[in-house]
Amino acid sequence: MAHFSCPGCDTQLQRKARFCSNCGYQFEERSKDVARKSVLAIAVIFGGVLLTLVLSHSLLNWEEFSDSRYFFNSLFQTFGFLACGVLALPLLGRGATAESLAGPSSTRNLGLGLVIGLLGYGVSILYVTLLARLQSTGSGGDETFTPFVPSLAVMFITSVIFPAFSEEWTDRGALWVALRRIVGPKTTIFCTALMFAFMHGLNGGGLFEVPHRFVAGLGLGWIRMRSGSLWPGIAGHVLWNILAMFLE
């Protein structure tokens, strides 16, 4: 029974076919081509995210910030992340966009996503508290600079809504699809968690941001794999950001 069309001539072929009997297309070459394009797509996403972070944080000047500038900076970062995925998806072939958007989620998986968001926040609090205690035992500096704090509405949009959607789709949407072309589920979860942590690595804590974000990214990757949907991760991400916004 035919399962797919030959990329060379559209002849219907069986799934186990190693070459096309009509045009001679070698499917080993097809696999190599898919792998090359997937690696290129991954490089586009990683490189694009790095460039976005560098450009975004080079614009930061907390002493001269305002709500409008803070919003623009967050918007720039959000569109930068999304652009990385948009540029990478054409390399992955037809159906990659739909695959990156994934499907709907069951209520149970949405609930699990919220639990992961809650646990992620808990891990974050424990980690930050530990860092604060370690810092207090060291030589204390004279902290005279008070950073800009945006209004509640601007903070909610830029710290809750924008990151939840842009980071989840870039990590566990576009990057997820590229990785799944060439590696297994465990490696995919690991690499997307690494990217998730890396996205936060240039925040106020620098590389100290990475460990607890990575742990949370593992949980978000697990629920993405379990549910086959982005929505549980988005729900958990939103909850985590809301808790961080109002409780810290």
C-alpha angles and dihedrals in degrees: 000000000000115000106172144010125253109253088219103053108356093245111158109248139181118258093245095052113127095193139009112263090205104050102007096242109172113223092203086068089049090055091049091049092051090050093049093049092046092052089048091050090051090050091050091053096045093043093044093050091050092050091047092051094047094048093043095051093043086064093055117110107158093188091062100033128129135179092264094050092045090051092048092050092052091046090051091052092046094051090043091057093046092048090057091059094042091053093046100048098071088061090060097060136234117341095024094111093052090045091052091053089051121191143285122297135229120243089246093057091046087055090050089050090055090049090052090050090052092048090047090055090048092052089048093053093048092048095047091046090053091050091049092053092048090050092049090058091055130068108303120223128214103260105199099149118094112196123227115270115204125219119276094254094049092045092051093052097042099037102034113023104031097048096043094057102032097043095043094049094044094046106031097023115042098014090042092057093047092050095045089059091066111015139044129260097267093052090046092053091047095048095046090049088051090052091047090054091044091055089061096041095096094051121108094291096049113201089353085075092064108074101056092038089053092053091050090047090057089056093047090049091050093054090046090055094044097046102032086221139100094216100081090052092047091050092050092045092051092049092049092050093047091051091048091049098050104028103043 
